[in-house]
Every structure is written in structure tokens, then in C-alpha cells.
Amino acid sequence: MRLAFFFFLVVIRVLVQTATPAWADEPLVVELFPAGIADDAAKIGAEYVRMSPALERRQTETTESTRMITNVTRPTITVRRPVRALETGTAVLIFPGGGYWNLYWEVEGEEVADWLTSHGITAVLVKYRVPRRPGEAEREPAPHPLQDAQRAVSLVRSRAKEWGIRPDRIGVVGFSAGGHLAISTATNFEQRAYEPQDAIDEVSCRPDFAVAVYSGYLKAADKDELATGLKVPKQTPPVFLVHGSDDIISPPEHSVVMYLALKRAGIPTELHVYSTSTHGFGVRPSDRPHTAWPTTCIDWLRHRNLLEPQTVNGQP
């Protein structure tokens, strides 16, 4: 009887530990532009959560409806730190996709944050401005998200000591349109996309690495070259690219063209294209080929010495 009771307690303890999230305390929400945004006076209505449309497998791997956020006029970051025992000092800013119309907050935001914190990485969800504003081209990247992304990188770096982050270990990960935003942020750090506001904007907005998953807007239409507006400066950080071979929303050629441009520029890069996989898989485990990418990405980060626990500003 005692042995059975002891076994029962062990099982309960394991279940509780398994159910406990790998992030510490409550998430911290910080507004990116507390003084306001002078160039964004568009009246688009109040921010709200909506459900995504259910789709077919030929379009996306996540076929059921998931939560999205739209009508964002006050961009923020939500900081989730891992439990102290797992902390590596590395942080990753997350850019959910949504075609620059919405943010797939659940499958390409919150679930990604859980994955990162489980590996000791501070996860920073970036709620950037969507949808496109009136008058902006519908088939081109929207301009405001890059402003929000640059500001977010500088803000995180400016508070690195406070949040237990190494200022030289701040990366970005994005999905679909968010993948384009990750690449755009990693290659547009020499000049701000907005007028600097305060001391935060004096801090570098260059990420130390970038992960772009089933990205769009990288390839020029009908040409095997980078889309207009994209470039690869000499100081572009290392890049990890992921795509599904059967993606009809953002075809894999977007990542292939980006890979070749990075390779020609001498930037360390990896490209993983998964056969028969489509779009929108995030980090959800499945029996499909793409389910290997999160593990491969963690191996890539570890190989680059980004996951070894190290001191942060002299503190263990």
C-alpha cells in the first residue's frame, strides 16, 4: 500500500512539472512607442482578436481555426523569460505572420514562445502594426512593421541587463510575412525606418541572428533575384531558412533566392526545404517532414554557441 501511494505521488509530481510552463513569472508587456506614433493616424477601429479561416492541407499544415490579432495601432512586445535554471542569456523576438493584414498570434506567436523558453531562450512576442493602412500596396510589404521591429530590437537590447539577456545574443524569428520581416530587420540596421525618438533609438537595431520560416516577399516576381528593397550588407548576421516544398502561399523559391544571395555575400546561412510540406506549420509537432525543423534550428543555435549558459553582465 505504501509503495503504491509513493508511486502515485511520483506520478502526480511528474504531471505537475510537465504542465508547468518553461517561462518564469507573468509575461511583461511593454509599449514600443509610449510617446505615440506621429505618422500613424489612420482610423482603422479598435484592436481585436478573431479566428482564422479553416483551410485545406494543400494550403496550410494547420488547417483548423486559430486565434489572430488585428487592427494593431499601439505596437508592443511581450517578454517571457525562461525559468532561471534554464536561462542561456539568449533572446529571440518573434514576428507572427498574416500577410501584413493580421497576426497569427497563437500558432506563430504563443506556441513559438513556449518552444523557445523550453530551451532557455527569452521569448519576445512582437505585436507589430497591422493591417496595411489605406493607400499601401497590397502585394508589397507594409512599411510600419519594419519600424516596429527595429524599435523592438533596440528596446530589448537597451534592457538586456534587466531582463537577463546578453546584448550580443538577440535574434529574430518570423513566419510567412513575419519571415520577411525577420529578414528585413536583419538586413536593414544601418538606418532607421523612422525618425528617432529617444535614447532607445541610439541602441543598435541589428539582430545577432535571424530565423525565417516559409517567408514571402523575398523573391522578385518572375525573376530569380531578391525583391526590390532587399539587400545583403556585409554585417548581415547568420540566417537560418525553412520552407515547405509544396507551399503554394509563399513558394519555396523565396527562401532559395534569399539563401543564394546570402551565400554569395559570404553570410553564414542554412536552408532547409521539406518535401510535401506546405505552409503555416509553426512549431507544432506532426508526422510531416517539417516537424524536424525546430530541433534542427536548436542544433544550429547550439553550434553557434548561442545556447551555452554564460554570465550576463558579470552575473551567473
FENLINKA-V73040 format. One record per residue. N is the residue number from 1. RES is the residue in three letters. NEAR is the number of other C-alpha atoms within 8 Angstrom. Layout:
n = [N	N]
res = [RES	RES]
near = [NEAR	NEAR]
This chain:
n = [1	2	3	4	5	6	7	8	9	10	11	12	13	14	15	16	17	18	19	20	21	22	23	24	25	26	27	28	29	30	31	32	33	34	35	36	37	38	39	40	41	42	43	44	45	46	47	48	49	50	51	52	53	54	55	56	57	58	59	60	61	62	63	64	65	66	67	68	69	70	71	72	73	74	75	76	77	78	79	80	81	82	83	84	85	86	87	88	89	90	91	92	93	94	95	96	97	98	99	100	101	102	103	104	105	106	107	108	109	110	111	112	113	114	115	116	117	118	119	120	121	122	123	124	125	126	127	128	129	130	131	132	133	134	135	136	137	138	139	140	141	142	143	144	145	146	147	148	149	150	151	152	153	154	155	156	157	158	159	160	161	162	163	164	165	166	167	168	169	170	171	172	173	174	175	176	177	178	179	180	181	182	183	184	185	186	187	188	189	190	191	192	193	194	195	196	197	198	199	200	201	202	203	204	205	206	207	208	209	210	211	212	213	214	215	216	217	218	219	220	221	222	223	224	225	226	227	228	229	230	231	232	233	234	235	236	237	238	239	240	241	242	243	244	245	246	247	248	249	250	251	252	253	254	255	256	257	258	259	260	261	262	263	264	265	266	267	268	269	270	271	272	273	274	275	276	277	278	279	280	281	282	283	284	285	286	287	288	289	290	291	292	293	294	295	296	297	298	299	300	301	302	303	304	305	306	307	308	309	310	311	312	313	314	315	316]
res = [MET	ARG	LEU	ALA	PHE	PHE	PHE	PHE	LEU	VAL	VAL	ILE	ARG	VAL	LEU	VAL	GLN	THR	ALA	THR	PRO	ALA	TRP	ALA	ASP	GLU	PRO	LEU	VAL	VAL	GLU	LEU	PHE	PRO	ALA	GLY	ILE	ALA	ASP	ASP	ALA	ALA	LYS	ILE	GLY	ALA	GLU	TYR	VAL	ARG	MET	SER	PRO	ALA	LEU	GLU	ARG	ARG	GLN	THR	GLU	THR	THR	GLU	SER	THR	ARG	MET	ILE	THR	ASN	VAL	THR	ARG	PRO	THR	ILE	THR	VAL	ARG	ARG	PRO	VAL	ARG	ALA	LEU	GLU	THR	GLY	THR	ALA	VAL	LEU	ILE	PHE	PRO	GLY	GLY	GLY	TYR	TRP	ASN	LEU	TYR	TRP	GLU	VAL	GLU	GLY	GLU	GLU	VAL	ALA	ASP	TRP	LEU	THR	SER	HIS	GLY	ILE	THR	ALA	VAL	LEU	VAL	LYS	TYR	ARG	VAL	PRO	ARG	ARG	PRO	GLY	GLU	ALA	GLU	ARG	GLU	PRO	ALA	PRO	HIS	PRO	LEU	GLN	ASP	ALA	GLN	ARG	ALA	VAL	SER	LEU	VAL	ARG	SER	ARG	ALA	LYS	GLU	TRP	GLY	ILE	ARG	PRO	ASP	ARG	ILE	GLY	VAL	VAL	GLY	PHE	SER	ALA	GLY	GLY	HIS	LEU	ALA	ILE	SER	THR	ALA	THR	ASN	PHE	GLU	GLN	ARG	ALA	TYR	GLU	PRO	GLN	ASP	ALA	ILE	ASP	GLU	VAL	SER	CYS	ARG	PRO	ASP	PHE	ALA	VAL	ALA	VAL	TYR	SER	GLY	TYR	LEU	LYS	ALA	ALA	ASP	LYS	ASP	GLU	LEU	ALA	THR	GLY	LEU	LYS	VAL	PRO	LYS	GLN	THR	PRO	PRO	VAL	PHE	LEU	VAL	HIS	GLY	SER	ASP	ASP	ILE	ILE	SER	PRO	PRO	GLU	HIS	SER	VAL	VAL	MET	TYR	LEU	ALA	LEU	LYS	ARG	ALA	GLY	ILE	PRO	THR	GLU	LEU	HIS	VAL	TYR	SER	THR	SER	THR	HIS	GLY	PHE	GLY	VAL	ARG	PRO	SER	ASP	ARG	PRO	HIS	THR	ALA	TRP	PRO	THR	THR	CYS	ILE	ASP	TRP	LEU	ARG	HIS	ARG	ASN	LEU	LEU	GLU	PRO	GLN	THR	VAL	ASN	GLY	GLN	PRO]
near = [4	5	6	7	8	8	8	8	8	8	8	8	8	8	8	8	7	7	6	6	8	10	11	10	5	5	8	7	8	7	9	12	8	5	4	5	7	5	4	6	6	6	4	5	5	6	9	7	8	8	8	9	6	7	9	8	9	9	11	13	12	8	9	7	8	9	12	13	13	13	13	13	8	8	13	11	13	12	11	14	14	15	11	6	4	10	13	11	16	15	13	13	14	14	18	15	15	11	8	13	9	13	13	15	11	10	14	14	13	10	12	12	13	12	9	12	16	12	8	15	17	16	15	13	13	14	11	12	12	14	10	9	7	5	4	7	7	6	4	6	9	9	6	8	11	11	11	12	12	14	12	13	14	14	12	8	12	8	8	11	10	6	7	8	15	13	8	5	12	16	13	13	15	18	17	17	16	17	18	15	13	15	11	10	14	13	12	9	11	4	5	10	7	5	5	7	6	6	6	10	12	8	10	9	12	11	12	10	12	15	15	18	12	18	17	12	11	13	15	11	5	4	6	7	8	12	10	5	4	9	6	9	7	7	4	9	11	10	12	11	14	14	15	16	12	12	16	9	6	11	12	13	7	13	15	9	13	11	12	8	11	12	10	7	9	7	12	9	11	8	10	8	9	11	8	8	13	16	15	10	11	9	12	8	5	5	5	6	9	9	11	7	10	8	7	8	9	8	8	8	10	10	7	6	7	10	11	7	7	7	8	11	6	5	5	5]
